[in-house]
Amino acid sequence: MIQTVVNAQQIQCGTIVCESKRTKNFDNKWIDKLQQDQMRVKGDIAVLVTATMTRDLELCAFTNGIWICHFH
């Protein structure tokens, strides 16, 4: 999903690239793909929402330029 953010004057002020995953296992390939998607659309922020986090990540983390968070 690509979300364009506009301010009160309807001026575009950013783009968020978001992807969600509901799987049993976390795959680091998702981060690479989302980074590529972000570069392709010139997104300002990339967010990966996942049902399964890696052991080294909390409920929300910023890693490799990507925000990763749990659905909760």
Gaussian input, Z-matrix of N, CA and C with variables (Angstrom, degrees):
# hf/3-21g

backbone

0 1
 N
 C     1     B1
 C     2     B2     1     A1
 N     3     B3     2     A2     1     D1
 C     4     B4     3     A3     2     D2
 C     5     B5     4     A4     3     D3
 N     6     B6     5     A5     4     D4
 C     7     B7     6     A6     5     D5
 C     8     B8     7     A7     6     D6
 N     9     B9     8     A8     7     D7
 C    10    B10     9     A9     8     D8
 C    11    B11    10    A10     9     D9
 N    12    B12    11    A11    10    D10
 C    13    B13    12    A12    11    D11
 C    14    B14    13    A13    12    D12
 N    15    B15    14    A14    13    D13
 C    16    B16    15    A15    14    D14
 C    17    B17    16    A16    15    D15
 N    18    B18    17    A17    16    D16
 C    19    B19    18    A18    17    D17
 C    20    B20    19    A19    18    D18
 N    21    B21    20    A20    19    D19
 C    22    B22    21    A21    20    D20
 C    23    B23    22    A22    21    D21
 N    24    B24    23    A23    22    D22
 C    25    B25    24    A24    23    D23
 C    26    B26    25    A25    24    D24
 N    27    B27    26    A26    25    D25
 C    28    B28    27    A27    26    D26
 C    29    B29    28    A28    27    D27
 N    30    B30    29    A29    28    D28
 C    31    B31    30    A30    29    D29
 C    32    B32    31    A31    30    D30
 N    33    B33    32    A32    31    D31
 C    34    B34    33    A33    32    D32
 C    35    B35    34    A34    33    D33
 N    36    B36    35    A35    34    D34
 C    37    B37    36    A36    35    D35
 C    38    B38    37    A37    36    D36
 N    39    B39    38    A38    37    D37
 C    40    B40    39    A39    38    D38
 C    41    B41    40    A40    39    D39
 N    42    B42    41    A41    40    D40
 C    43    B43    42    A42    41    D41
 C    44    B44    43    A43    42    D42
 N    45    B45    44    A44    43    D43
 C    46    B46    45    A45    44    D44
 C    47    B47    46    A46    45    D45
 N    48    B48    47    A47    46    D46
 C    49    B49    48    A48    47    D47
 C    50    B50    49    A49    48    D48
 N    51    B51    50    A50    49    D49
 C    52    B52    51    A51    50    D50
 C    53    B53    52    A52    51    D51
 N    54    B54    53    A53    52    D52
 C    55    B55    54    A54    53    D53
 C    56    B56    55    A55    54    D54
 N    57    B57    56    A56    55    D55
 C    58    B58    57    A57    56    D56
 C    59    B59    58    A58    57    D57
 N    60    B60    59    A59    58    D58
 C    61    B61    60    A60    59    D59
 C    62    B62    61    A61    60    D60
 N    63    B63    62    A62    61    D61
 C    64    B64    63    A63    62    D62
 C    65    B65    64    A64    63    D63
 N    66    B66    65    A65    64    D64
 C    67    B67    66    A66    65    D65
 C    68    B68    67    A67    66    D66
 N    69    B69    68    A68    67    D67
 C    70    B70    69    A69    68    D68
 C    71    B71    70    A70    69    D69
 N    72    B72    71    A71    70    D70
 C    73    B73    72    A72    71    D71
 C    74    B74    73    A73    72    D72
 N    75    B75    74    A74    73    D73
 C    76    B76    75    A75    74    D74
 C    77    B77    76    A76    75    D75
 N    78    B78    77    A77    76    D76
 C    79    B79    78    A78    77    D77
 C    80    B80    79    A79    78    D78
 N    81    B81    80    A80    79    D79
 C    82    B82    81    A81    80    D80
 C    83    B83    82    A82    81    D81
 N    84    B84    83    A83    82    D82
 C    85    B85    84    A84    83    D83
 C    86    B86    85    A85    84    D84
 N    87    B87    86    A86    85    D85
 C    88    B88    87    A87    86    D86
 C    89    B89    88    A88    87    D87
 N    90    B90    89    A89    88    D88
 C    91    B91    90    A90    89    D89
 C    92    B92    91    A91    90    D90
 N    93    B93    92    A92    91    D91
 C    94    B94    93    A93    92    D92
 C    95    B95    94    A94    93    D93
 N    96    B96    95    A95    94    D94
 C    97    B97    96    A96    95    D95
 C    98    B98    97    A97    96    D96
 N    99    B99    98    A98    97    D97
 C   100   B100    99    A99    98    D98
 C   101   B101   100   A100    99    D99
 N   102   B102   101   A101   100   D100
 C   103   B103   102   A102   101   D101
 C   104   B104   103   A103   102   D102
 N   105   B105   104   A104   103   D103
 C   106   B106   105   A105   104   D104
 C   107   B107   106   A106   105   D105
 N   108   B108   107   A107   106   D106
 C   109   B109   108   A108   107   D107
 C   110   B110   109   A109   108   D108
 N   111   B111   110   A110   109   D109
 C   112   B112   111   A111   110   D110
 C   113   B113   112   A112   111   D111
 N   114   B114   113   A113   112   D112
 C   115   B115   114   A114   113   D113
 C   116   B116   115   A115   114   D114
 N   117   B117   116   A116   115   D115
 C   118   B118   117   A117   116   D116
 C   119   B119   118   A118   117   D117
 N   120   B120   119   A119   118   D118
 C   121   B121   120   A120   119   D119
 C   122   B122   121   A121   120   D120
 N   123   B123   122   A122   121   D121
 C   124   B124   123   A123   122   D122
 C   125   B125   124   A124   123   D123
 N   126   B126   125   A125   124   D124
 C   127   B127   126   A126   125   D125
 C   128   B128   127   A127   126   D126
 N   129   B129   128   A128   127   D127
 C   130   B130   129   A129   128   D128
 C   131   B131   130   A130   129   D129
 N   132   B132   131   A131   130   D130
 C   133   B133   132   A132   131   D131
 C   134   B134   133   A133   132   D132
 N   135   B135   134   A134   133   D133
 C   136   B136   135   A135   134   D134
 C   137   B137   136   A136   135   D135
 N   138   B138   137   A137   136   D136
 C   139   B139   138   A138   137   D137
 C   140   B140   139   A139   138   D138
 N   141   B141   140   A140   139   D139
 C   142   B142   141   A141   140   D140
 C   143   B143   142   A142   141   D141
 N   144   B144   143   A143   142   D142
 C   145   B145   144   A144   143   D143
 C   146   B146   145   A145   144   D144
 N   147   B147   146   A146   145   D145
 C   148   B148   147   A147   146   D146
 C   149   B149   148   A148   147   D147
 N   150   B150   149   A149   148   D148
 C   151   B151   150   A150   149   D149
 C   152   B152   151   A151   150   D150
 N   153   B153   152   A152   151   D151
 C   154   B154   153   A153   152   D152
 C   155   B155   154   A154   153   D153
 N   156   B156   155   A155   154   D154
 C   157   B157   156   A156   155   D155
 C   158   B158   157   A157   156   D156
 N   159   B159   158   A158   157   D157
 C   160   B160   159   A159   158   D158
 C   161   B161   160   A160   159   D159
 N   162   B162   161   A161   160   D160
 C   163   B163   162   A162   161   D161
 C   164   B164   163   A163   162   D162
 N   165   B165   164   A164   163   D163
 C   166   B166   165   A165   164   D164
 C   167   B167   166   A166   165   D165
 N   168   B168   167   A167   166   D166
 C   169   B169   168   A168   167   D167
 C   170   B170   169   A169   168   D168
 N   171   B171   170   A170   169   D169
 C   172   B172   171   A171   170   D170
 C   173   B173   172   A172   171   D171
 N   174   B174   173   A173   172   D172
 C   175   B175   174   A174   173   D173
 C   176   B176   175   A175   174   D174
 N   177   B177   176   A176   175   D175
 C   178   B178   177   A177   176   D176
 C   179   B179   178   A178   177   D177
 N   180   B180   179   A179   178   D178
 C   181   B181   180   A180   179   D179
 C   182   B182   181   A181   180   D180
 N   183   B183   182   A182   181   D181
 C   184   B184   183   A183   182   D182
 C   185   B185   184   A184   183   D183
 N   186   B186   185   A185   184   D184
 C   187   B187   186   A186   185   D185
 C   188   B188   187   A187   186   D186
 N   189   B189   188   A188   187   D187
 C   190   B190   189   A189   188   D188
 C   191   B191   190   A190   189   D189
 N   192   B192   191   A191   190   D190
 C   193   B193   192   A192   191   D191
 C   194   B194   193   A193   192   D192
 N   195   B195   194   A194   193   D193
 C   196   B196   195   A195   194   D194
 C   197   B197   196   A196   195   D195
 N   198   B198   197   A197   196   D196
 C   199   B199   198   A198   197   D197
 C   200   B200   199   A199   198   D198
 N   201   B201   200   A200   199   D199
 C   202   B202   201   A201   200   D200
 C   203   B203   202   A202   201   D201
 N   204   B204   203   A203   202   D202
 C   205   B205   204   A204   203   D203
 C   206   B206   205   A205   204   D204
 N   207   B207   206   A206   205   D205
 C   208   B208   207   A207   206   D206
 C   209   B209   208   A208   207   D207
 N   210   B210   209   A209   208   D208
 C   211   B211   210   A210   209   D209
 C   212   B212   211   A211   210   D210
 N   213   B213   212   A212   211   D211
 C   214   B214   213   A213   212   D212
 C   215   B215   214   A214   213   D213

   B1=1.4377
   B2=1.5268
   B3=1.3047
   B4=1.4534
   B5=1.5192
   B6=1.3334
   B7=1.4542
   B8=1.5226
   B9=1.3202
   B10=1.4500
   B11=1.5187
   B12=1.3137
   B13=1.4590
   B14=1.5237
   B15=1.3355
   B16=1.4629
   B17=1.5240
   B18=1.3315
   B19=1.4572
   B20=1.5284
   B21=1.3132
   B22=1.4665
   B23=1.5244
   B24=1.3332
   B25=1.4663
   B26=1.5348
   B27=1.3412
   B28=1.4694
   B29=1.5253
   B30=1.3281
   B31=1.4588
   B32=1.5234
   B33=1.3272
   B34=1.4648
   B35=1.5220
   B36=1.3427
   B37=1.4674
   B38=1.5299
   B39=1.3312
   B40=1.4481
   B41=1.5159
   B42=1.3281
   B43=1.4603
   B44=1.5180
   B45=1.3291
   B46=1.4607
   B47=1.5226
   B48=1.3177
   B49=1.4631
   B50=1.5253
   B51=1.3244
   B52=1.4560
   B53=1.5276
   B54=1.3252
   B55=1.4595
   B56=1.5223
   B57=1.3257
   B58=1.4661
   B59=1.5202
   B60=1.3309
   B61=1.4681
   B62=1.5216
   B63=1.3104
   B64=1.4662
   B65=1.5283
   B66=1.3144
   B67=1.4614
   B68=1.5226
   B69=1.3133
   B70=1.4677
   B71=1.5255
   B72=1.3258
   B73=1.4632
   B74=1.5151
   B75=1.3302
   B76=1.4603
   B77=1.5286
   B78=1.3264
   B79=1.4571
   B80=1.5245
   B81=1.3152
   B82=1.4679
   B83=1.5260
   B84=1.3165
   B85=1.4638
   B86=1.5272
   B87=1.3271
   B88=1.4688
   B89=1.5191
   B90=1.3350
   B91=1.4616
   B92=1.5260
   B93=1.3262
   B94=1.4684
   B95=1.5196
   B96=1.3254
   B97=1.4641
   B98=1.5216
   B99=1.3287
   B100=1.4592
   B101=1.5307
   B102=1.3252
   B103=1.4663
   B104=1.5268
   B105=1.3162
   B106=1.4641
   B107=1.5294
   B108=1.3391
   B109=1.4722
   B110=1.5250
   B111=1.3393
   B112=1.4594
   B113=1.5285
   B114=1.3205
   B115=1.4646
   B116=1.5304
   B117=1.3276
   B118=1.4654
   B119=1.5273
   B120=1.3390
   B121=1.4641
   B122=1.5292
   B123=1.3489
   B124=1.4652
   B125=1.5294
   B126=1.3291
   B127=1.4606
   B128=1.5171
   B129=1.3286
   B130=1.4630
   B131=1.5266
   B132=1.3193
   B133=1.4622
   B134=1.5241
   B135=1.3386
   B136=1.4635
   B137=1.5250
   B138=1.3316
   B139=1.4679
   B140=1.5206
   B141=1.3242
   B142=1.4632
   B143=1.5175
   B144=1.3241
   B145=1.4597
   B146=1.5201
   B147=1.3455
   B148=1.4535
   B149=1.5247
   B150=1.3044
   B151=1.4681
   B152=1.5224
   B153=1.3248
   B154=1.4660
   B155=1.5179
   B156=1.3284
   B157=1.4561
   B158=1.5282
   B159=1.3160
   B160=1.4628
   B161=1.5243
   B162=1.3093
   B163=1.4695
   B164=1.5182
   B165=1.3201
   B166=1.4619
   B167=1.5290
   B168=1.3275
   B169=1.4605
   B170=1.5224
   B171=1.3138
   B172=1.4659
   B173=1.5285
   B174=1.3186
   B175=1.4617
   B176=1.5235
   B177=1.3304
   B178=1.4583
   B179=1.5276
   B180=1.3234
   B181=1.4654
   B182=1.5237
   B183=1.3191
   B184=1.4566
   B185=1.5178
   B186=1.3202
   B187=1.4536
   B188=1.5223
   B189=1.3190
   B190=1.4778
   B191=1.5269
   B192=1.3275
   B193=1.4599
   B194=1.5163
   B195=1.3253
   B196=1.4616
   B197=1.5265
   B198=1.3323
   B199=1.4714
   B200=1.5182
   B201=1.3231
   B202=1.4661
   B203=1.5226
   B204=1.3172
   B205=1.4575
   B206=1.5316
   B207=1.3082
   B208=1.4568
   B209=1.5286
   B210=1.3028
   B211=1.4565
   B212=1.5218
   B213=1.3262
   B214=1.4610
   B215=1.4990
   A1=107.58
   A2=115.77
   A3=122.25
   A4=107.16
   A5=115.85
   A6=120.88
   A7=108.79
   A8=115.78
   A9=121.55
   A10=108.25
   A11=116.51
   A12=122.01
   A13=108.28
   A14=115.95
   A15=121.22
   A16=109.00
   A17=115.76
   A18=119.42
   A19=110.38
   A20=116.97
   A21=121.73
   A22=112.54
   A23=116.98
   A24=120.76
   A25=111.73
   A26=115.86
   A27=123.09
   A28=112.61
   A29=116.42
   A30=121.65
   A31=108.26
   A32=115.99
   A33=120.33
   A34=109.48
   A35=115.72
   A36=118.85
   A37=112.53
   A38=118.31
   A39=119.75
   A40=113.10
   A41=114.15
   A42=121.02
   A43=109.03
   A44=115.76
   A45=122.24
   A46=108.26
   A47=115.58
   A48=121.52
   A49=106.09
   A50=116.59
   A51=120.69
   A52=110.21
   A53=115.01
   A54=120.88
   A55=107.92
   A56=116.52
   A57=119.60
   A58=110.17
   A59=114.24
   A60=121.63
   A61=108.88
   A62=116.41
   A63=122.50
   A64=108.20
   A65=115.13
   A66=120.62
   A67=109.47
   A68=116.32
   A69=121.17
   A70=112.68
   A71=117.08
   A72=120.72
   A73=110.56
   A74=115.48
   A75=121.66
   A76=108.45
   A77=116.60
   A78=121.41
   A79=109.01
   A80=117.52
   A81=121.83
   A82=112.67
   A83=117.71
   A84=121.22
   A85=111.06
   A86=116.69
   A87=121.00
   A88=110.68
   A89=116.42
   A90=120.88
   A91=109.84
   A92=116.93
   A93=120.98
   A94=111.21
   A95=116.90
   A96=120.87
   A97=110.83
   A98=116.76
   A99=119.97
   A100=110.84
   A101=117.87
   A102=121.12
   A103=110.51
   A104=116.86
   A105=120.90
   A106=110.76
   A107=116.43
   A108=120.50
   A109=110.51
   A110=116.62
   A111=121.15
   A112=110.76
   A113=117.19
   A114=120.82
   A115=110.75
   A116=116.41
   A117=120.36
   A118=111.71
   A119=117.61
   A120=121.10
   A121=112.49
   A122=116.21
   A123=122.22
   A124=111.00
   A125=115.63
   A126=121.23
   A127=111.60
   A128=115.57
   A129=121.19
   A130=111.50
   A131=116.42
   A132=121.98
   A133=108.02
   A134=115.81
   A135=120.91
   A136=108.79
   A137=115.74
   A138=121.87
   A139=109.15
   A140=115.48
   A141=122.28
   A142=107.64
   A143=116.59
   A144=122.21
   A145=106.50
   A146=116.32
   A147=119.62
   A148=112.15
   A149=115.85
   A150=121.43
   A151=110.83
   A152=116.89
   A153=122.09
   A154=109.69
   A155=116.42
   A156=121.53
   A157=108.95
   A158=116.06
   A159=119.60
   A160=108.39
   A161=116.66
   A162=121.09
   A163=112.85
   A164=117.12
   A165=120.33
   A166=113.72
   A167=117.99
   A168=120.95
   A169=111.19
   A170=115.30
   A171=121.69
   A172=108.92
   A173=116.80
   A174=121.03
   A175=112.22
   A176=116.00
   A177=120.56
   A178=107.69
   A179=116.85
   A180=120.30
   A181=109.65
   A182=115.05
   A183=122.18
   A184=106.44
   A185=116.78
   A186=120.77
   A187=110.27
   A188=115.34
   A189=121.89
   A190=112.23
   A191=116.88
   A192=120.79
   A193=114.46
   A194=117.13
   A195=122.34
   A196=109.50
   A197=116.78
   A198=120.01
   A199=107.38
   A200=116.17
   A201=122.13
   A202=106.97
   A203=115.94
   A204=118.69
   A205=110.40
   A206=114.56
   A207=123.17
   A208=107.96
   A209=117.50
   A210=121.34
   A211=112.11
   A212=117.77
   A213=120.18
   A214=110.54
   D1=138.92
   D2=176.35
   D3=-119.38
   D4=123.74
   D5=-177.93
   D6=-117.37
   D7=125.39
   D8=175.97
   D9=-93.18
   D10=129.08
   D11=-179.04
   D12=-99.48
   D13=128.55
   D14=177.55
   D15=-122.67
   D16=151.41
   D17=179.08
   D18=-90.37
   D19=-173.25
   D20=-176.85
   D21=-63.25
   D22=-24.32
   D23=178.65
   D24=-90.71
   D25=10.38
   D26=179.74
   D27=64.32
   D28=30.11
   D29=175.73
   D30=-97.64
   D31=129.37
   D32=179.56
   D33=-64.98
   D34=127.33
   D35=-178.34
   D36=-124.84
   D37=5.07
   D38=176.93
   D39=170.48
   D40=167.64
   D41=178.53
   D42=-135.28
   D43=131.98
   D44=177.88
   D45=-112.08
   D46=128.44
   D47=175.65
   D48=-104.61
   D49=122.66
   D50=-174.31
   D51=-129.27
   D52=139.98
   D53=176.92
   D54=-138.46
   D55=142.70
   D56=178.49
   D57=-123.67
   D58=147.95
   D59=-178.93
   D60=-135.02
   D61=129.40
   D62=175.17
   D63=-120.12
   D64=75.12
   D65=-179.36
   D66=-126.85
   D67=170.43
   D68=-178.84
   D69=-81.68
   D70=-24.01
   D71=-176.36
   D72=-127.16
   D73=138.11
   D74=176.98
   D75=-78.63
   D76=139.13
   D77=179.22
   D78=-124.67
   D79=119.69
   D80=-178.93
   D81=-62.56
   D82=-17.47
   D83=177.11
   D84=-62.26
   D85=-26.29
   D86=179.07
   D87=-61.04
   D88=-38.66
   D89=-179.20
   D90=-64.33
   D91=-46.27
   D92=179.03
   D93=-60.55
   D94=-44.46
   D95=-179.45
   D96=-63.78
   D97=-43.70
   D98=-179.23
   D99=-65.82
   D100=-37.41
   D101=175.46
   D102=-61.10
   D103=-42.87
   D104=178.39
   D105=-64.29
   D106=-42.99
   D107=177.70
   D108=-61.52
   D109=-42.30
   D110=179.61
   D111=-61.28
   D112=-44.37
   D113=178.92
   D114=-66.00
   D115=-40.00
   D116=-177.56
   D117=-61.64
   D118=-41.73
   D119=-177.65
   D120=-97.10
   D121=3.79
   D122=-178.50
   D123=57.95
   D124=44.90
   D125=179.64
   D126=-74.32
   D127=148.72
   D128=179.90
   D129=-86.08
   D130=-36.65
   D131=-177.72
   D132=-134.09
   D133=141.48
   D134=175.44
   D135=-122.32
   D136=134.83
   D137=-177.21
   D138=-129.98
   D139=129.81
   D140=174.47
   D141=-113.62
   D142=117.30
   D143=178.62
   D144=-104.79
   D145=124.04
   D146=-172.44
   D147=-136.24
   D148=147.35
   D149=176.71
   D150=-78.35
   D151=-22.37
   D152=-177.60
   D153=-124.25
   D154=119.46
   D155=177.91
   D156=-96.73
   D157=158.62
   D158=172.99
   D159=-76.86
   D160=162.08
   D161=-177.65
   D162=-62.64
   D163=-31.18
   D164=-176.45
   D165=-85.55
   D166=-1.67
   D167=-179.96
   D168=-110.00
   D169=145.75
   D170=175.79
   D171=-82.78
   D172=-156.22
   D173=177.48
   D174=-71.40
   D175=-22.65
   D176=178.41
   D177=-149.61
   D178=135.33
   D179=-178.78
   D180=-151.45
   D181=155.34
   D182=174.52
   D183=-112.86
   D184=110.46
   D185=-177.24
   D186=-136.97
   D187=134.28
   D188=179.93
   D189=53.27
   D190=34.28
   D191=177.90
   D192=80.12
   D193=8.31
   D194=-177.74
   D195=-120.43
   D196=134.10
   D197=171.09
   D198=-82.37
   D199=128.65
   D200=178.69
   D201=-121.10
   D202=127.94
   D203=179.90
   D204=-143.83
   D205=162.36
   D206=178.59
   D207=-87.90
   D208=157.92
   D209=178.59
   D210=-61.23
   D211=-30.62
   D212=-179.18
   D213=-70.53

